[in-house]
Amino acid sequence: MAFFDKPVSDAVRDVHAGKVSARSLCARAIESAEGRGRELNAFITVCGESALKRADELDALPPDVRRGMPLCGIPVAVKDNICTEGIKTTCASRMLESFVPPYSATVVEALLGAGAVVVGKTNLDEFAMGSSNETSYFGPARNPRNGQKIPGGSSGGSAAAVGAAVVPAALGTDTGGSIRQPSSHCGTVGLKPTYGRVSRYGAVAFASSLDQIGPITSSVRDAGLLLSVLSVPDKRDSTCAGRQFADSEDFYSGDVSGLRVGMPREYFGEGLSNEARSAIVPVAEKLKRRGASVVEVSLSNVKYAVAAYYIIAAAEASSNLLRFSGVGYGFRAAGAGTLDDMYRATRAQGFGTEVKRRVMLGTYVLSSGYYDAYYMKAARVRTLIANDFERAFGGCDVILSPVSPSPACDLGSSAGDPLSVYLSDIYTVSANLAGIPAMSVPCEVPKGALPVGAQLMAGRWREDLLLRVGSAVFGGDSPDSMN
Ligand code: GLN
């Protein structure tokens, strides 16, 4: 049962005006999460009891206090690699199957402080490693538009939950595309902020120099609203820049006159499916009609982006995942004789195949003798890619590109072929390597066709441009695309 037929900002207005209670909104979201959400395997945990308790607390607050809360009573879902105090946080891994964090991530505290209610934790690829949600220990999530298709990954559960209107907003994490790609496949808006915009404190680290938390919503306006709440300064993450995003009504006017939209020729060549191309090219026309100019730009080093990304991401993952040793927390294999045996058995049994592949690859590229040949080289390529973007943004304000080469594929269709899955990240990983903000917005597609997202990228800290152009593409509020 889908119930969210209006943007978050409108629903909040109703709560503020006393027209609807936080309890009734949350009760409907929980029912929907237990029904449609479970059907889609979008949730690993639905926390009905704690959510209703929180909703009642909100309803009992004096009206003027509630009016100060920009997300008062709004049910949200949180990807299950983001820590929630007292609520299981599994990373979709056997390793953390019963891990209950003693603290909440900064973003979760920020949501709660704004009056949002966490109704559940969403499914993902194990430790956010994947592009289809199929590496989850709890089984794959499904695409809300077609249950035989992948929802995309790694934030597949969050995108499925929002795409099915179970919740109006969810958090995802994006290391190489995991907010944007599932948003593209599920018809939602997904925003990966500038690296350093949002605190990573309490997000289970995959590749720390690439990871960012961001919102998945059903409208562009809601993405801006969520970003303004999430981007609180935070001393607990030394990479958090403390630049809180200031939202403005002005971003959602649909006016893009005078803006230059760059289309990188490297992103529209071979490998892009007809379905994606024929959905994205008209976006440029639409922007032109609304007053923007469209120019061709070149990002000549992006052809190395997937290779560089998989070396850097794996290297950082191999280091970050060392902490899962069976000692501090999480799963511990029984029956091992020595400490070394215990480590080995714990990691062999606790991690799935994809995670092991990344840890082995990462350990290899960091080992002495190979470090210069692989890791250092990838780090240099990363700089070249960042320079390409800087140059491109000299000639345009926003870059328009595909998110994914094709719409969602069948569940199970890429099993056993990790390389082809890695290659499908071709359009998204560069934004993470360069640290720039990027957003997926739904394009118009023929009736009955699977969703296709257009990717917008801008220079560092220019999420305002993404929202401005995104609104012109999709409309500021557009819940009509979500059924
Ligand atoms: N698909 C990419 C990977 O598997 C990106 C994942 C992500 O952004 N978390 O690494």
Residues whose N, C-alpha, C, O or C-beta is under 5 A from the ligand:
A	BS01	LIG	A128 M129 G130 S131 S154 T173 D174 T175 G176 G177 S178 D425
